Amino acid sequence: MKKQDYQLTIPAEIGEHFQLKDQDSAKLVVKRGRLVVQFEDSRLSIFQKRVWVWPVMMAILASVGYYVYCLTQHIKYVQLSGDNSLATAIILIGVVMGIILFAGFFIHDRNNPHNHFIKNIYWRNFPVIVLSFALILALVLIGAMWLLGVIFNGATFDFFTASIILFVFGLVTNFAMVYLSLIVDASLLSTVLTLVIISGVAISMAVNNQRYWWQHNLSFLGTKNASSGWGFNATLIFAALLMIALVDYLFVSLHSSFPRSRRLFVLRVLLTVTAVDLGLVGVFPNNAWSHDVHDQFAITLVYLIIALIVGIRWLLPNVSKDFLYLSYGVGGALVVAEILFQGIGYFSLTAFEVIGFLMAFGWLLMLLDRIEALIDTGIESTITKK
């Protein structure tokens, strides 16, 4: 029996949204059990239009430049780790090349009519996004170099071999940053926000382990008595800026589907104020001169989260019952934690702050994911037999 083909009818609204023309082609792709319509050249790939040339050429230039530097400075052997080591060169050069490539391809793809994410990103948010990915790259390279330094403790290379190793690491990081610049979207930005928060707080905890930060409170990590307290505060400020950029994009994208929605306007204001308040907690650390201001912003942050949880039923369109129950569950858990801390004294201040922070931040990420899902809700199409 001859199998019959099927035809997919794309509504005119979708065609206008993606600015489709008669000669545009598309293909159907099965991804994770879903049928996805993918327009040709909707996004650049590394192996299209010689995109790969740029990361390769920059890696070669960096390697040759490092070779010439060692030659002119009469450096015959280079240590893997330590001051003026190969690891230092890989981290510094890798981050610089990564920023240039990510920013270059991010800007270049703004002319792509199918890339609606970049088109809805304002220039005021551009530096925050680029620096966020640069920060993640720096942390990955620092971690990788530390691990290699532990595995190959005391390793030394001649300057030619060191240049080859730098080329390999540069090539890998360059391709990674170009790839990220071509696939970046709201989901990836949420992931970067999570990584910035988790990595910044985790590093601050690890650095201050010998100072027994947990005997004080979570805010101790940002005080002058903590090692690298500026890093903890910078994490909060940077995460706040990244959250503002993400909220900005999400609600700009939602405007076409929900024009002049007062509920979404209030939700946007609350989320933006929450992000600003989070940043101010980092701007005013828990030092003696700013203790009262720090506590005020921290308390305000709790009130804002509670207001979001209570009002989400009316502020978020098409909110599901499951998300409502989850939100109320988080709100109830925060109230129970408050009672165990203030009323009974079962929780210490550190335990209360850590638990409250994890629950509140996790719920905020889920809320941003639900808002992103509203953007992805499109016009239904029908499939008919040919």
C-alpha positions as CSV (number, residue, x, y, z in Angstrom):
1,M,0.0,0.0,0.0
2,K,1.4,3.3,-1.0
3,K,2.0,5.7,1.9
4,Q,0.4,9.1,1.6
5,D,2.3,12.3,2.3
6,Y,1.0,15.1,4.6
7,Q,0.9,18.8,4.0
8,L,1.5,21.4,6.7
9,T,-0.5,24.7,6.3
10,I,1.2,27.7,7.9
11,P,-1.2,30.4,8.9
12,A,-0.7,33.9,7.5
13,E,-0.1,35.3,10.9
14,I,3.0,33.1,11.4
15,G,4.2,34.0,7.9
16,E,3.9,37.7,8.7
17,H,5.6,37.2,12.1
18,F,8.6,35.6,10.5
19,Q,8.6,37.8,7.4
20,L,8.3,34.7,5.1
21,K,8.6,35.0,1.3
22,D,7.4,32.6,-1.4
23,Q,11.0,31.4,-2.1
24,D,11.7,30.7,1.6
25,S,12.2,27.0,2.4
26,A,11.7,25.0,5.6
27,K,12.1,21.5,6.9
28,L,10.4,19.4,9.5
29,V,12.7,18.2,12.3
30,V,11.8,15.7,15.0
31,K,13.4,16.9,18.3
32,R,12.7,15.1,21.6
33,G,9.4,13.7,20.3
34,R,8.2,17.0,18.9
35,L,7.7,18.0,15.3
36,V,9.5,21.3,14.8
37,V,9.3,23.5,11.7
38,Q,12.8,24.9,11.0
39,F,13.3,27.6,8.4
40,E,16.4,27.4,6.4
41,D,19.1,29.8,7.5
42,S,17.0,30.9,10.4
43,R,20.1,30.9,12.5
44,L,23.8,30.8,11.4
45,S,25.8,27.7,12.3
46,I,29.5,27.5,12.8
47,F,30.0,25.7,9.5
48,Q,27.9,28.1,7.4
49,K,29.2,31.1,5.5
50,R,32.7,30.3,6.8
51,V,31.9,31.3,10.3
52,W,34.5,28.8,11.5
53,V,37.3,31.0,9.9
54,W,37.1,33.6,12.7
55,P,37.6,31.4,15.7
56,V,40.4,29.6,13.9
57,M,42.2,32.7,12.8
58,M,42.0,34.3,16.2
59,A,43.4,31.2,17.8
60,I,46.3,31.1,15.3
61,L,47.0,34.8,15.9
62,A,47.0,34.3,19.7
63,S,49.3,31.3,19.5
64,V,51.7,33.1,17.2
65,G,51.6,36.2,19.3
66,Y,52.4,34.2,22.4
67,Y,55.3,32.5,20.6
68,V,56.7,35.8,19.5
69,Y,56.3,37.2,23.1
70,C,58.3,34.2,24.6
71,L,60.9,34.6,21.8
72,T,61.5,38.3,22.4
73,Q,61.4,37.9,26.2
74,H,63.9,35.1,26.0
75,I,61.5,32.7,27.7
76,K,62.6,29.2,26.8
77,Y,60.4,27.3,29.3
78,V,57.0,28.0,30.6
79,Q,55.4,26.6,33.8
80,L,51.9,25.3,33.6
81,S,50.6,27.1,36.7
82,G,51.8,30.0,38.8
83,D,52.7,33.6,38.1
84,N,53.4,34.4,34.4
85,S,52.4,30.8,33.6
86,L,50.8,29.2,30.6
87,A,47.5,28.9,32.6
88,T,47.5,32.7,33.2
89,A,48.0,33.3,29.4
90,I,45.2,30.8,28.5
91,I,42.8,32.5,30.9
92,L,43.5,36.1,29.9
93,I,43.8,35.5,26.2
94,G,40.8,33.1,26.1
95,V,38.5,35.6,27.9
96,V,39.6,38.5,25.6
97,M,39.0,36.4,22.4
98,G,35.8,35.0,23.8
99,I,34.4,38.5,24.5
100,I,35.3,39.8,21.0
101,L,33.9,36.8,19.2
102,F,30.7,36.6,21.3
103,A,30.0,40.3,20.9
104,G,30.8,40.3,17.2
105,F,28.5,37.5,16.2
106,F,25.8,38.7,18.7
107,I,25.7,42.1,17.0
108,H,26.0,40.5,13.5
109,D,22.9,38.3,14.1
110,R,20.8,41.4,14.8
111,N,20.2,41.7,11.1
112,N,18.7,38.2,11.0
113,P,14.9,38.5,10.7
114,H,14.4,35.1,12.2
115,N,16.4,35.8,15.4
116,H,13.7,37.4,17.5
117,F,15.6,37.1,20.7
118,I,18.4,39.5,19.7
119,K,16.0,41.9,17.9
120,N,14.2,42.3,21.2
121,I,17.3,43.0,23.3
122,Y,18.0,46.7,23.8
123,W,21.5,48.0,23.5
124,R,21.4,49.0,27.2
125,N,21.3,45.3,28.1
126,F,24.0,44.3,25.6
127,P,27.0,44.9,27.9
128,V,25.4,42.9,30.8
129,I,24.8,39.9,28.5
130,V,28.3,39.9,27.0
131,L,30.0,40.3,30.4
132,S,27.8,37.5,31.8
133,F,29.1,35.0,29.3
134,A,32.6,36.3,29.7
135,L,32.3,35.7,33.5
136,I,31.1,32.1,32.9
137,L,34.0,31.6,30.5
138,A,36.5,33.0,33.0
139,L,35.2,30.7,35.7
140,V,35.4,27.6,33.4
141,L,38.9,28.4,32.4
142,I,40.1,29.1,35.9
143,G,38.6,25.8,37.1
144,A,40.1,23.9,34.2
145,M,43.5,25.4,34.7
146,W,43.4,24.7,38.5
147,L,42.5,21.1,37.8
148,L,45.3,20.7,35.3
149,G,47.7,22.3,37.7
150,V,46.7,19.7,40.4
151,I,47.0,16.8,37.9
152,F,50.2,17.9,36.3
153,N,51.8,19.6,39.3
154,G,55.1,21.2,38.5
155,A,54.8,20.6,34.7
156,T,56.9,22.8,32.4
157,F,56.9,23.2,28.6
158,D,59.2,24.7,26.1
159,F,57.7,27.9,24.5
160,F,56.8,26.2,21.2
161,T,54.8,23.4,22.9
162,A,53.2,26.1,25.2
163,S,52.1,28.0,22.1
164,I,50.5,24.8,20.6
165,I,48.7,24.2,23.9
166,L,47.4,27.8,23.9
167,F,46.2,27.4,20.4
168,V,44.2,24.2,21.3
169,F,42.6,25.8,24.3
170,G,41.9,29.0,22.3
171,L,40.3,27.1,19.5
172,V,38.0,25.3,21.8
173,T,36.9,28.4,23.8
174,N,36.5,30.4,20.6
175,F,34.2,27.8,19.0
176,A,32.3,27.6,22.3
177,M,31.7,31.3,22.5
178,V,30.7,31.6,18.8
179,Y,28.3,28.7,19.2
180,L,26.7,30.3,22.3
181,S,26.3,33.7,20.5
182,L,24.4,31.9,17.7
183,I,22.0,29.9,20.0
184,V,21.5,32.4,22.8
185,D,17.9,32.9,23.9
186,A,15.9,33.5,27.0
187,S,16.3,29.9,28.2
188,L,20.1,30.1,27.9
189,L,20.1,33.6,29.6
190,S,18.1,32.1,32.5
191,T,20.8,29.3,32.8
192,V,23.5,31.9,32.8
193,L,21.7,33.8,35.6
194,T,21.6,30.6,37.6
195,L,25.2,29.9,37.0
196,V,26.3,33.4,38.0
197,I,24.4,33.2,41.3
198,I,25.4,29.7,42.2
199,S,29.1,30.0,41.2
200,G,29.5,33.4,42.9
201,V,27.9,32.3,46.2
202,A,29.6,28.9,46.1
203,I,33.1,30.5,45.5
204,S,32.5,33.0,48.3
205,M,31.5,30.2,50.7
206,A,34.6,28.1,49.7
207,V,37.0,31.1,50.1
208,N,35.6,32.0,53.6
209,N,35.5,28.4,54.9
210,Q,38.4,29.0,57.2
211,R,36.6,32.1,58.6
212,Y,33.5,30.1,59.6
213,W,31.1,32.3,57.8
214,W,28.2,30.0,58.6
215,Q,28.5,31.0,62.3
216,H,27.5,34.5,61.4
217,N,25.0,34.8,58.5
218,L,24.9,34.6,54.7
219,S,25.4,38.4,54.5
220,F,28.8,38.0,56.2
221,L,30.2,36.8,52.8
222,G,29.8,40.4,51.6
223,T,31.3,42.2,54.5
224,K,34.8,43.6,54.9
225,N,35.7,40.9,57.3
226,A,35.2,38.2,54.7
227,S,37.8,37.1,52.1
228,S,36.9,38.6,48.7
229,G,33.7,40.1,50.1
230,W,33.6,42.3,46.9
231,G,33.1,39.1,44.9
232,F,29.9,38.2,46.7
233,N,28.5,41.7,46.4
234,A,29.5,41.8,42.7
235,T,27.7,38.6,42.2
236,L,24.4,40.1,43.6
237,I,24.8,43.2,41.5
238,F,25.7,41.4,38.3
239,A,22.8,38.9,38.8
240,A,20.5,41.8,39.3
241,L,21.5,43.5,36.1
242,L,21.2,40.2,34.2
243,M,17.7,39.6,35.7
244,I,16.7,43.2,34.6
245,A,17.9,42.4,31.0
246,L,16.0,39.1,31.0
247,V,12.8,40.7,32.3
248,D,13.2,43.5,29.8
249,Y,13.4,41.0,26.9
250,L,10.5,38.8,28.1
251,F,8.0,41.7,28.4
252,V,9.1,43.4,25.2
253,S,8.4,40.1,23.4
254,L,5.1,39.7,25.2
255,H,3.8,43.1,24.1
256,S,2.7,41.9,20.7
257,S,0.6,39.1,22.2
258,F,-0.7,41.1,25.2
259,P,-0.8,44.7,24.2
260,R,-1.5,47.3,27.0
261,S,-2.0,44.6,29.6
262,R,-2.1,46.3,33.0
263,R,-1.5,43.0,34.8
264,L,1.7,42.4,32.9
265,F,2.8,45.9,33.5
266,V,2.4,45.5,37.3
267,L,4.2,42.2,37.1
268,R,7.0,43.7,35.1
269,V,7.4,46.5,37.6
270,L,7.4,44.1,40.6
271,L,10.1,41.9,38.9
272,T,12.2,44.9,37.9
273,V,12.0,46.4,41.4
274,T,12.9,43.0,42.9
275,A,16.0,42.8,40.7
276,V,17.0,46.4,41.6
277,D,16.5,45.6,45.3
278,L,18.7,42.5,45.0
279,G,21.4,44.6,43.5
280,L,21.1,47.2,46.3
281,V,21.7,44.4,48.8
282,G,25.1,44.0,47.2
283,V,25.7,47.7,46.9
284,F,25.2,48.2,50.6
285,P,26.9,45.2,52.3
286,N,26.3,44.3,55.9
287,N,29.1,46.4,57.3
288,A,28.8,48.8,60.2
289,W,28.2,51.9,58.2
290,S,25.5,50.3,56.0
291,H,24.0,47.7,58.3
292,D,20.6,49.4,58.6
293,V,20.3,50.1,54.9
294,H,21.4,46.5,54.1
295,D,18.8,45.0,56.4
296,Q,16.1,47.3,55.0
297,F,16.7,46.2,51.4
298,A,16.9,42.6,52.5
299,I,13.5,42.8,54.3
300,T,12.0,44.6,51.3
301,L,13.2,41.8,49.1
302,V,11.3,39.3,51.2
303,Y,8.1,41.5,51.0
304,L,8.5,41.7,47.2
305,I,8.8,38.0,46.8
306,I,5.7,37.5,49.0
307,A,3.8,40.1,46.9
308,L,4.7,38.3,43.7
309,I,3.6,34.9,45.2
310,V,0.3,36.3,46.5
311,G,-0.5,38.3,43.3
312,I,0.6,35.8,40.7
313,R,-2.9,34.5,40.4
314,W,-4.1,37.8,39.0
315,L,-0.8,39.1,37.4
316,L,0.2,36.2,35.2
317,P,-2.1,35.4,32.2
318,N,-3.1,31.7,31.7
319,V,-1.5,30.7,34.9
320,S,-1.9,26.9,35.5
321,K,-3.3,25.4,38.8
322,D,-0.1,23.4,39.2
323,F,2.0,26.6,39.2
324,L,-0.4,28.3,41.6
325,Y,-0.3,25.4,44.0
326,L,3.5,25.4,43.7
327,S,3.7,29.1,44.4
328,Y,1.4,28.9,47.4
329,G,3.5,26.0,48.6
330,V,6.7,28.0,48.4
331,G,5.0,30.9,50.2
332,G,3.8,28.6,52.9
333,A,7.2,27.1,53.3
334,L,8.7,30.6,53.7
335,V,6.2,31.3,56.4
336,V,7.0,28.1,58.2
337,A,10.7,28.8,58.0
338,E,10.1,32.3,59.4
339,I,8.2,30.7,62.4
340,L,10.9,28.2,63.0
341,F,13.5,31.0,63.0
342,Q,11.7,33.9,64.8
343,G,9.0,32.1,66.8
344,I,10.6,28.9,67.9
345,G,14.3,29.6,67.4
346,Y,14.9,26.2,65.7
347,F,16.6,27.7,62.7
348,S,19.8,29.7,63.0
349,L,20.0,32.9,61.0
350,T,22.3,31.3,58.5
351,A,20.0,28.3,58.0
352,F,17.0,30.6,57.6
353,E,18.8,32.9,55.0
354,V,20.1,29.9,53.0
355,I,16.7,28.1,52.9
356,G,14.8,31.3,52.1
357,F,17.2,32.3,49.4
358,L,17.1,28.9,47.7
359,M,13.3,28.7,47.7
360,A,12.8,32.4,46.6
361,F,15.4,32.3,43.9
362,G,14.2,28.9,42.6
363,W,10.6,30.2,42.4
364,L,11.7,33.3,40.6
365,L,13.4,31.2,37.9
366,M,10.2,29.1,37.5
367,L,8.2,32.3,37.2
368,L,10.5,33.6,34.5
369,D,10.2,30.2,32.7
370,R,6.4,30.5,32.8
371,I,6.6,34.0,31.3
372,E,8.8,32.7,28.6
373,A,6.3,29.9,27.9
374,L,3.7,32.7,27.1
375,I,6.0,33.9,24.3
376,D,6.3,30.4,22.9
377,T,2.5,30.0,22.7
378,G,1.9,30.4,19.0
379,I,-0.9,30.0,16.5
380,E,-2.0,26.4,15.9
381,S,-1.7,24.9,12.4
382,T,-3.3,21.9,10.8
383,I,-1.8,19.0,9.0
384,T,-3.8,17.4,6.2
385,K,-3.2,14.5,3.8
386,K,-1.9,15.4,0.4
